Amino acid sequence: MGLVLTGVVLVVTIGVRNPDAPAASPPVQPALAIPEQRPQPGAEAPRAGLAAPVDRPQVSDRAELDAWAARVADKTHIPVRALSAYGRAEMWMQRQKPTCHLSWATLAGIGRVENERGEFDLAAIGADGRVAKPVVGPPLDGSAGIPAVRDSDGGKLDGDKSWDHAIGPMQFLPSTWKKYQERASGDGGTPDPQNIDDAAFTAARFLCSGGDDLGTPAGWWRAILFYNQALSYGQDVFSAADAYAEASVAP
């Protein structure tokens, strides 16, 4: 069973801004139609799409990232706040592990699949990156069609001291989160699986941890099947990632 398990199956008042409440969002666009593709492992990799800005550690690149996210969101219908997290993760991995060639589109593909299986709202993310309501999957208790994964964190992350649950918008197992977790803001705080920035950056670290080149078919498939061993999962992520990449560069 893979280290990450899935789908087994951002408020403003008049004159006062509450930094802990979800940010007012523009009208949600309908999800992009995703043509189903079923490539076999190693046959091909999804396209990369419009690259995120180059990370510049010594200066602020927030304006560049925001402009990129707004442009790509208009093409892909991915919520801007989530897309910003995916783009930032690509930027940082390009600097930290340039040979990994991780694209934001792959992270967006994972986010799409998890969003559909977990039925949570990627548009309901606060300005601070926290999802409006914690995302916790069903107990992995060995019931029909579900593997048995005994509690690994004393219920700290999923609230269950008997069985593990997949957590957050990228649906990590607590044990996997503990191993790869990283605070995206670099503020010294505790990484939060319910924060889209932390979750996307941790997913990027996880996908690049095996030394694979995700720009190649073999490398992409090794990484995605490490994330989740189910072939159908990898094919669903491929389909979404490729569709998002194609849409991002459309005229």
Summary of the structure (lengths in Angstrom):
residues: 251
radius of gyration: 17.3
end to end distance: 41.2
largest distance: 55.0
contacts: 817
relative contact order: 0.21
helix: 39%
strand: 6%
